[in-house]
Amino acid sequence: MISKTLLEIRLNSLIDLRMFYFISLYFRLENKESHKSQEIGNLIRVYNRSKREEAESEPLNLYVEDEKGNLLAGLIAETFGNWLEIEYLFVKEELRGQGIGSKLLQQAESEAKNRNCCFAFVNTYQFQAPDFYQKHGYKEVFYLQDYLYIRQRYYYQKNL
């Protein structure tokens, strides 16, 4: 016959074990980009859109490829209401300084104007492209100083 105390210990251990099993089954840490992280990004975008003023939201993505279809540069953005929000602008390092980024930005701004956008917004790090955006008429709205290991993070906007 099992004593009441021993039975309680076994039940508590079983509950603890089940809780641990539940956590290890449903919570997983990933230290890499995956389809799940992209899915989370999409879910938060859908949620954010549901909370803001009614406005048509549309992706605005531009790509530069070579003749074999290899990606060389691109701009990933979204227009909503009267805003263009630039999420990423990338040019392969060996192609920088040739005007590709400027052309991508100009094309995105032109298309945003066609969609009745009046403003553009972007954020960038100190080691990325603050001078690039300033050269293209973007004004600093604010910045985060001593942002982790990269020093400053800048937020810019531009009247289109």
Protein Blocks (a to p, Z undefined) as FASTA:
>chain_A
ZZfklmmmmmmmmmmmmmmmmmmmmgccdfbdcfklmmmmmmmmmmmmmmmccddddddd
dddddfkopafbdcddddehjbccdfbdcddfklgonlmmmmmmmmmmmmmmmnopabdc
ddddfklmmmmmmmnopacfbdcehiajnopacdddddZZ
